[in-house]
Every structure is written in C-alpha cells, then in structure tokens.
C-alpha cells in the first residue's frame, strides 16, 4: 500500500499524506464531490478533476497489482517461478510488461511449435539454438529425430519443427518484445490507402502516412471508421532490417553451422508471429489513446455547455423545427410550466409563412413571450429566418431569440421520463418544451438526457461506451454539485445527480415532497425513505432550502460546519438574520481579525473557513450568474451576406482537435481552425475557447456552394 501511495503522489505531484487521505476517503465510500468540497484540509484542496484522476489511477494500479499476483500464482502453479522472474514481475509497471513476462507460460492454443514439441523435437531446437561450432549441420543433427510414427518423416521435417519452436520461443521473449515495441513506437508509421475507386468523406486518407508517435487522435478515429466501412485499407509499417537486427543480437552467437538456421527462425518469428502481434497491439493502443483524448474532449465541452448561464424569469417560446411534420411550438412560463403548444408550417413543402407568423404573433401577445429558443436541427435556419422577420414587426419588438442545441431532445421526448412528466403531450411537442427549458436553465434540463446523446465532440459512437458514459456522468455530477440544487423545486433526474443520492432515493424525495409539502429544513431529508446518515452526509451540503428558517440551509455550508458558521457570525458581530440577505464585507471583517485566528476560534481549517465566508456573503448564490450571459439575437444573416473581413459576434458550439465551430447566425456554423484562434502557438483549441463562449470573429472565406465558412479570431491588421 505504501508503494502505491508513493507512486500516486509522485505521478500527481501531491503530498503522500494527502493521497493517503483521499484513498482512505474513497475506500470509505465517500463521493468525489463531497471529498472535493468538504474535506479540503485532508487532501490539500485538490479539485474534483484531480480527485477523479487519482481515483481512476488508483483503480488501474490496483487492477495491475491484482493481475501481477494472478500471473505470479499461475507461473508458480507450474513450478516455474524463479526469484529472478518474480522480481521482474514486481518491477513491471504496465499491464503489457506483465503480459510479456507471462507469455511463455500462458496456455496457448495448438500451434506449429506445440505440435513440434508433441513430436519430441524440443531437444533438437535446444541443440540448434545453442549454436555450438562442433555440433554438425542442422540437417545432420535433425536426422536423429526422424520418426514416421510421430509424423516426422524426413530430416527436413524435423528441422522445420525445431525452427518453429525457436521462432515461438523468440516471440515469447519479454526482452525482445519490449525492445521491438519501443522501436515500433519510435519509428513505426500508420498508413492508409483507398479500398476502391469511389470518392467518399475519407478522401483525405486515401494516400496517408503518419508516424505513430505524432499521429493525431481524430486522424486515428477517422481511419478506424473508414476501415470499418471498407473505404480504407490500413496497416502499420516498420522498416524490417532494424527490427531483425534486434532479434539477431538476441539470438545469434557468433558464426557457425547453426547460425543460418537460427537466423531463419528469427526471420520467421518476426514476420509470422512478432510483428503481426505488435501491429494488433499498436492499433489497439492507438485507438485507446485516441479514445481517451476524445473522451476528455467530450468532457471538456460538456462542462461549459451544462454551465451556461440560465435565462431566468422570462416567458420563453421553444421551437422544434421540421420540414414535412412542421415546426412544433411550446410556450413555458418563467418557472418552466407549459402555457401553450401548437404546430406551424413555415418551411417546405408547406411554406405557410404568413399563417405561421400569425400563430407566433398571437402566442407572443397572449403570454408575454420575451425570448424564443430555436432548436438547431433540421430546418433550423429556415425557421430562424421566419422568426427574425417576425421580430422586425412592431408588435414583436423587444423579443429576442437564440439557437439552442437540440442534441438528445428527441431521445428525451420519447423516454419514459418525458412520458411521465408530460403524459398529455405528443412526443414532438415534448421536444419543443425541452428546447424552451434549455434556454431557461440548461443544466436542469440537460441532466434528463443521457450525456452521450448531447453530442459535444466527435465519433461518440466509436468510443468505448462504458468509459465515455462514466466520464460524462462525472462531469454532470460535478456541474450539478458545483451549482447546488433547490430541494423544493428540483426534478427527480436533477436530484439523482446530487452526491450520495441516486434515481431511487431522488424519486423518494419527490414523493415525500408531494405527500408532506415543501421541505423546511435540510434535516427533514433524514425522514425520506432509504436516505440514511451516510447519504445525508454526502448530499446535504449540495441541497438548498430557501424556505428554511436556518439561513445556512440555503448555502453551501455543510451541516457539520453550522456551529463553526455560527461562531464566525458572532466573531464578526453579525446575526443570522443579517446573513439572510448576505454580508458582502464578511471577508474584510475576517481579514481584519486574521484568517488563521478566526479559523482556530471556529474550529475549522482555513479552506473550510474561506468556503463558509464565501457562502455567507451571498446565500443562495448561483456560480453561473458570474459568467457572461448567453447571446440573444434579433436578426439573421444568410451565407450570401458574408464577405471576407466581415466582423461578427458568435457563440462557440463545439471544440474539436483541429479548431472550433462558431454559430454566427447563418445556416452553417463557421470553423475557426486552430491556427486562426490567436497569434501564439496553441497545442489544443481548448486552451483558447470553450463551448458557450461568445467570441468576435472575422470571415476569411465563405464557400456558398459547399456551405463552408472559414473564420478567424485574429483581428485583421
């Protein structure tokens, strides 16, 4: 355990005692959000992302140790475990190295070498591999092993069997495989070629070669997909002679009558056994590396999407565009309650623009609609054009609109959850309600959707779905707990994402609320079925109860710190009543007293004291309110309106390895290539922009025919 802690501390650059504490907290069943927020003194204020990395690495290393012991036990059961081999297994730092060491002892399927061993040819293989100069020629020694009863009919048969054994032994040699693997990683290339004559989206990879050490993750994933769709032929290449030289150095012993035979076994081992195995291993490793990068990109994009500032207190109209089936309309009040629904047909093939505008105008007037959310799917831009024209009319002045990602809306609208929430509405109308609510509170609405369906990355269907789901679930959990949840208004799906809770307990909370009325204190949670002391400890600090008489219940202060918070108020000459409206200068008062002294008086550490101060300065605060507001529009551009050099404002919709896509209010999002993000060198676009950012861009080029827009964030000189 000490070695494990020391390794984690070294890899993460953290103090061993802090790592030890985190491991203990995880083993005790504490959640990442709880540890990150309420155990800062124990882990040195690691953020939740670092804690998740630690937890993942801990799981990997424990799995590695488990496999290490399994391999050791398996070899020992064969009576072949030596002190040297045991030490090598202990020193192995990767799963690949452990498997290399186990390879000679692993039970194999029937091979050419195993058949040769069954025929009694292993002694001949030992003689040939020893390469003694006075041992005669290989065929002379092989003659003694001819045995028709064992299907060894000629010296040539015996020699071939012996060479098969040598080839397999070389292939199973851990040191040789490790050296060749390192050579492949350093000098190997991934090559793809067209599988036929047809043109396709994979044309960039019809004659493509890239060094394995430098190939980009998105290139790997694109090539893999092209290969699966039989558009590409793919292989890994390595110059053969340097690889063979490694085998020769390991197997050849000077020059003698056996040398050529051993050299032939080396060639066969490399061509037939080692390289095909390493090629498969390398393709798997490349895919895993690319998948890891893509999953991180998904997580990186998902966080700002979920954390977009809500458009609060506004009656909102949601539009789910469509051509044949029309555009579904839903109006919700400032709390998200559905006020009205309908369907309009402003686009092809119906083209009932005048009627559509009349319906929208009537709904706007009847319900006091203040903003419109338009889904970004099929017929989105055509619908946007109609809305923009409508908003120019005097009766609709003051109403603004925004294009909203509708990714996953159809999945949600057809789900049992949506049916339970809106049993009286058609599936398509539920989508319109969801789109409206996404503008009002993106986080509260998006938590109802499987994160994998939100679509903030590339190749999501090519990812290992379990790993992708785990990573994205972690992001959702982090966002929900960072913002906090109103215990009396939150839906069951939102509550289910709170640390320590889950779907079953979340439903029990809602049921308790429906049967007993609004919660008036956090402690009431302990009356909820299946919500025990441990779950209460994990979730309480993330749940807000604005109706509570205790001001601390509407803050991120954990119940275990209520006494400390009360002492702090007394120390600063404040009352709980005064704290209800917030104490803006509380940090200054604490600074005047001395932070360390105040922390000691209150019986908490400095990180906890600072968190308490921050919460009491503004009870019930929403950290999303500190972010720039979303950009609402009142007009729309067309592709033909774009001219090189034109300055525009837009919203970043997606960030990928080679750039960022920006919504500038036309039919197609524009691409800012990574080279156009800023004047300095950028390793990855995420260093400059995130999803939801409002940015200033300039048009570089607009290809109207292909619907492609090239943008730059570098201000023209």
N, C-alpha and C positions, 0 to 999 in steps of 0.2 A: 504493500500500500504506500509506503514511504517513497519508493521509486516512482510509483505512478503519480503521486502528488508533485514530486520534484520535477518530473518530466512535463506535466501540465503547466507548472509555474514557469518553467524555462521557456516553453513554447509560447505561452501567452504573455510573458513578461510581467508576471504578477508575483506577489509575495507568497511563499509556500503556505503560511498560516491562513491567508485569505482563501487560497484554493482549497485547503483542507476544510475550512468552514463551509464553503459552498458545496463541496462534495457531501459533507455531513447533512446540510440542509436539504439537498436533493434526495439523499437516501431516506430522510425522514418524511418525504412525501410533500415537501413544500413546492409551490408553483414558482415558475420563473418571475412573473410579475410581482408576486409577494416578496420574493427574495430581493429583487432589484429595488423595490420601493421602500420596504420596511426592515431590511436587515443590512443597511449600508455600512454600519460600523463593522459588521462581521466580514464583509468582502471588499472593503476599501473603495466603495462607491463604483463598482463595475456597472455598466449599463446593461440593459436586458439582452442586447445583441451579443455582447461579450459573454454573458452568462449562458446564452444558448450555444455559442461556440464551445464553451467549456463543457457543457452537458453533452454535446454531440461528440466531442473528442474523448470525453470520459467513457462514453458508451463504446466508441471504436476501440479504445485501448483495453477496456475490459473484455471486449469480444476477442481482441488479439491475444490477450492472456489466456482466455478460455481455449482458443484454438491451439495455442502453444502447448498447453497441458494435454489436450486431446492427442496432438501429434506425438508428444513425448510418450504418452501411455501406449499408443498404438505401436510405436517402434520398440518400446520396452517389452510389450507382449510377444514380439517376435524374437526376443532375446538378442537384439542387435544394437541396443542403445549403449554407446560408449561415452566416457566422460567428455571427450572432445566434441562429440555430436550434441550431447546435452548442453554443453557450454555454447555451441553455435546456435542452438535453438533459443537459449536465453538471450543471446545478443541480437537476434533477429528483430528488426524494428518495423518491418512491414509484413503484411499477410503474404505477399508474393515471395518474400525471402523464406518464410516458414514453409510455404508450399514447395519451394525449390528443394529445401532440405528433406522434406517428407517424400518427395517424388520417387526416389529409388526404392522406397519401402511401401509405397502405395499399391494396393491390389489393382492390377491392370486387367483390361480385357485381353483376350487372346491376341498376341502379336507375333510377328515373324520371329522376334527374339525369344519369346516364351516357347514357341514351337521348337526352336533350335535347342533350347535348354532341355525340353522334354526328350529330345533325341540324343541327349548326352554330349552336346558339343561345347558346353561351357569350358571344360579343361582346354580344348583347342583354342578358344578365344583368349584364355589366360596366357597360353604359350605365345600366341601371335602378338598380343599387346605388350608382353614383356620385351620383345624385340632383341632377344639375345643373338649375338653375331654368329655363334656356333650352333644355332638351333636348326639349321637347314632352311629350305624354302617353305613357304606356306603350304604348297600342294604336297610336298614330301611329308610334312607333319600331318596334313589332313588325311593322307591315305590310311593312316592307322584308325581313323574314325568312321570308315565306310562300314555301313551295317544295313543291308537291304531290309532287314526286319523292322528297322526304325525309319525306313524310307530315306536312308542316306545311301544312295546308290553309287555315287562317284566321289572322288576327292574334291571335285568342284562343288558338289552339293554340300559336303562337309565344310569347305572353306566359306561358302556363301553364308551358311548358318552361323559360323563363328563371327563373321564380319557383321551380321545382323545383331548379334549380341553386343559386340563392341560399339556399334552405332547407337544402340539403345542406352548402353552404359554412359556414353559420352553425352547423350541427350539428357540423361538424368543427373548429370554432374552439376551441383548447385553453383560452383565457382564459375564454370564455363557459361552457364545460362546467365548468371549475373553480369559477366563481362560482355556477353553478346547483347544483353538487354541495354546496358549502358551505351554500347556502340550504336545500337539502333536508335535510341533516344537522341543521341548526339548527331548522327549522320543520316538517319533514315528520312525518307520522303513519302508523303501520301500523294498518290497520283489518281486522277480520274479521267475517263475518256467517254465519249458518246457511245451509247449502246446501239444506236441506229442512226438513220438519216433524218428523222423528224426533228423539227425545231421544237423547243419547249422552254419552260421557265428556267431550266438548268443549263442554258447555253453557256453561261459563264464558266461552267465546269466541264465543258466538252474537251478541253485540252488544258488540264490544270495540274500543276505540280507545286507542292509547298513543303518546306522542311517540317518535320514532325514537331520540332521544338518551337516553331514560330506560327504554325497554322492557327487561325482564329476559330473560336468556338462556333460562331454562326456558320463558318465555312464547313466545319465538320458535320454539323447538323443538316445543312443543306445537301451535302454529298451523301450522307446516310439515307436521307429521304429519296434522293434521286436514284440511289442504288435499289432501294426497296420498290420503287415504282418502275424499275427496269429501264430507266433512262440513262443510267451511268454504269460503267464498269470501273471498279475501284480496286486498287492494290497498294500495298506498302512495298517500297523498294529500298534496297541497301546494296551498296557495292559489295560483290561477293568475296573478292580476294581478301580484304582486311578482316572480314568475318572468319574466313577459313584459316587465316594466319593465327587467330586466337585459338582455334581448335588444334592446329598443328603444334603450336607451342605447348599446349597442354598434353597432347597425346604422343608426339614423336620423340624418340630417344636416339638422337644421332642418325647414323646411316647404316643399314644392314639389310639382310634378305627379307625381313618382315616389314620394312619401312613402307614400301609401296602399298602393301595390303592395309596397313593401319591408315595410311593417307586416304585410300579409297573408302575406308569405313568413316573417316572424318567427313569426306565429301557427301557421302550418303546420309550421314547423321544430320548434317546441316540442311541439305536440300529436302530430305524426306520428313525429318522429324523436328529439328530445332526451329528453323525459320518459319515454317507454317504455324507452329505453336506460338512463336513470338509475334507473328503477324496478327493472329487472332487476339492474343493478349494485348497488343498495342492498339488494335482497333477498339477493343473494349475499354482500354484506359483512356483513349482519346474521346470516346463517347461519354464516358463518365466525367471527364474533365469539362467537356463542352456542356453536359447536362448540369453540372454543378454551377458553372458560370451562368447558364441560362436561368436556373432556379434562383440564383442570387439576384439576377436582373429582374425577374418576376417580383421577388420580394421587395427589391428596391423601388420598383414602380408602383407596387400595390400600396405601400405605406402612404405616399403623398396623395394618392387617389382617395384613400379612405379618410385621410386627414384634411381634405379640402374644407374650407370654412363653410358652415351652413348658411343658407339664405333664410334667416329666421323672420317670423312674424309677417309673412307675405302670403296672400292668397295666390296659389300657383296653378297654372294650367299645364298638364302634361300631354304631349302629342307623340303618339307612336305611329310614325309614317308607314305607308304602304301603297303600292300601286293598285293592284286588282281588288284587294279587300278593303281599300280605303284607309284613311288616317283615323286612328282611334283617339278620342279626346276624353280627358278626365280633369275635373277641377277639384282641388282639395283646399281646405281652409288652412289657416296658419299653423294648426296642430297636425295636419295631415289627414283630417277627416274628409271623406269623399262627399262633395256637394252636388256634383252633376257629372254625367257622362254622355257620350254621343259618338257618332261616326260622320266624317266628312270625306268628300271625294274630289280633292282639288287637282289631282295629277292624272296622268294617263292610266287606263284608257278612258276614264270618265270625263276628266277636265271640267268639272263643275266648280270652277274657281269662284264665281260670283256667289253661288249658294254656300260654298264653304266659308267665305268671308262673312257672310250674313250670320251664319251659325256662330262663328267665333266671336263676332262683334256682340251678338246677343248674350253669350255666356260671359264675356268680359264685363258688360254693363250690369248684368243680373247679379254677379257675385263679387264685383270689385276686383277682378283679377289684376295683379300687379306685375307678375312676371310669367314667362312661358318657357317650359323646358321641352326641347325637341330632341327625340332620340336620334342617334347618329347612324342608324341602319339604312335599309333600302328606302329610297325616295326622300331621304332626309333633306338634301339640299333643295329639291323641288318644293318641299313643304316649307323650308326656311324662306324661300323666295316669296311664297304667298304670305307668310307671316310678316316679313319685312315690309311688303307693300301695304299690308293691313295697318301696321303700326305707324305708317306715314299719315293715315287719316286722322282728322281732328279728334274724333271720339276715342281714339286709342293712344293718344299722345301720353307719354309717361310710363307706358308699359314697355318692358324690355324682355329680351329672350336670350337663351343660352343653349348651345348644342350640348347635350348630355350623353355620355356613353351609355348605350343600352345593352352592353355586353352582359349576358346572363339573365336579362329581363324575361326572355321567353322561357328559360329554364325555370325561373321563379314562378312565373304566372301559371305554369302547368303543374306546379308542385302541390303536394298535399297541404303544405303550409299556406300557400296562397288560397287554395280552396277553402281552408278553414277560416282564413282572415276575411275573404270576400266571396262567400258562397253565392251571393245574389248576382255576381257579375260574370260576364263571359271572360274566357281566358285572355282574349286580346285586350279587353278593357282593363284587366288587372295590370297588364304591361304599362298602359298609359298612367295608371295610378302610381306604379313603381317609379316611372320616369319623373313624374312631378315630385315625388318624395325624395328622389335622389338629389334634386336641387336644394330642397329644404334642409335635408340632413343626410349627406352621402353615407356616413358611417352607419347610422341606424338602419338605413335601407339595404346597404350592400352586405351587411352581416347575414342577411336572409339567403344569400346566394353562395353556392359552393365557390370558394376563392378561385378555383381552377377555371371556372366559367367566366371570370371577369375579363380575361384576355388582355393582360398588360405585359406582353413580352412576345417572344417568337417561339414557334414549334412546341406549344404547350402539350400537344397530343403526342409528341415524341419523347417527352420526359418520363422518367420513372414516376408513375402517378403517386405512389405512396410517399416518396421523398418530396415531390412537389407539393402534395397536399399538406404534409407535415410542416414544410417551410412556410407556406402561405397561411396555414392556420395559426402558426406562431406570430405572424405579422398582424393578423386580425386580432388575436388575443392581446398583443402588445398595444395596438391602437385603442381598442375598447377600454383597456385598463388605464391607459395614459389619460384619456379624456374623462373617464368616470361615467357612471350610469345613474339616471334618476330612477330610484327604486319604484316609484309610483306611476311612472308613465312608460317604462321600458317594455318592449315586447319580449316574449319568451326567447326568440332567437338571439336578441341582444344580450339578455341576461345570461344565456347559455355560454357566452364568450367571456364572462367575468371569471377571474381566477377562483378556483375552488368549486365552481358550480359546473353544471352540465345540462344537457337538454331535459333530463327528468326532473332535477331539482328546480330548474328555471320554470318549468310548467307548474310545479307545486307552488312556487312563489306567486305566479299569476293567479292560480286558483285560490290561494289564501287571500290575495288582494281582492278578488271578486267576491269572496264569501264574507270577508271581515272589513272591507273598506280599506282606504289608504293606510299605508304604514305611517306611524307617528314617531317611530324611533328605530334605530338600527337593531337594538336588542330584540325587537319583535321577530327578527329573522329566525331566532332560535326556536320559535313556535312552528316554523314551517316543517312539514314532513320531510324526513331524510336530510335535513340540514343540521348537522351536529356541530360541536365546538371546533373541530378541525376545519370544516368547511367555512364556518363563520370567521375564524381567524384569517383564512386566505382571502375571503371575498369582502369583508366588511368595509375596509378602507376604500374600496373602489365604488361603493354604492352610496348615492347621495339621497338624503331625505329632507328636502326643503321645508316640509311641513313640521319637522321636529322642533320641540321647544329647546333642545340642546343644539346650539349653533355648530358644535363640532360635527354633528351628524350630516351637515351639508358641506363638509370639506373633505379633503383627502387625508385628514388626520386620522390615524388608526385608533380604535377604541382603547388599545393598550397604552396609548400616549395621551389619553384625555387628562389624566392627573397632571402630566407634565405641561400640557397646554394651559390648564387652569392656573398652575403655578406661574407660568410665563405671563399670563394676563395680570395676575396680582403683582408680579415683579415690575411690570411696566406701567402699573397704575391704571389698568383698563378693566372693564367689566364684560361679561359675556354678551350683555345687551348691546354694548358699543361695538363688539366684534361682529354682531349680526350684519351690520352694514359695511363691515370691513374697516381695517385700521391701516390706512396707506403708509403711515410713517412708523409702523412697528419695527421694521428693520433698522431704522435710525435709532429708535429707543434702545433696541438690543445692543446696537453697536456702542451707544453711549455707556451702557452698563458693562460692556465687554462680553463678547460671544462666549468665550471659554467659561467665564464665571457664571453666565446665565445658564449654560448647558449643565454645569455641575450643580447649580441650585435646583434646576428642574429634573435632574437625574437622568439625562439623556446625553447621547453623543452629539457632536457638532452637526453631522449630516442630518440627523433627525430634527434638531433644533431649527436648522435652516428651512427644512421642509414645513415644519409647523408654522414658522413665521410667514413663509410664502402663502400658505393656505389661509391664514387669518387676515392677511392683508386684503384678500378678496374672496370671501367664501362663495362657493358655488361657481367659481370661475371655470371657463372652458378654454383650454390652451389653444384651440383652433381659432378663437377670436383674435389672437395675436398675429395671425397670418394675414397676408394680403387677401382682400375679398375676391371672389370669382369675377371674371369679366363678362358682364351682360352686354348684349348688342341691341341696336335698334335698326341696323341696316345690314345689307348683304352685298357681297361683291360677286362677280362672275369671272371665270377664267380669262375671258377676253379683255377684262378690265385691267388685268395685271400687266405692268410694264417693268422692265429691268430698272433697278434703282428705287422702285417704289417702297416707301416706308410704311410698315403695317404693325399693328399690335396683334398678338395671337396667344393661344394657350397651348402649352406642351401636352400632347395627348399620349405619346409613347416615347420611351427612351430605349434604344437598342444599341448593340455593339458599335455600329458604324455611324450613329447620329441620332437625331431626334425628329419626330414628326410633330408639326405645329399646325393647329387649327387657326387659319387666318380669315375664316368666314367665307370660303368659297367651297365649291363642290368637293375638292380633294385636299387633304392635308398636305402641306408642303414639307419637304425634307431639308433639314439643316445637317449637312454632312459634318462628321466630326472635325474635319479640317476647317470648317466655317463657324465653329462655335465661339472661338475667341482667338486672340493674336498669339497666345502662348501655346506650347505643346501640351496636348491633352491625351492622357493614356486611355481614358474612357469618358464618354459623354456625361455620365453621372457625376463627374467632377464639376460640371458646369450647370446642368439643368436637371430638374426632376419633374415628374408628371404633375400637371396642375399649375406649373409656373406660368405667369403672364410675362411674355418677353416681347422685345422690339426686334423685328426682323426686316431685312431688305430683300426684294426679289432679285435673284440672279438670272433666272431663266424660267420661262413658262412654255411648256410644250402642250398646246391646247389639244392637238390630235391624240396624243398618248395620255393626256390628263396628268402630267407630271409637273410639279413645281419645285424648283431648286431655290432655297433661301440661304441667307447668311445672317449671322448675328454680329458680323464685323461691320462697324459703321463705315460707309464709303468715305474716302478722303477727298 
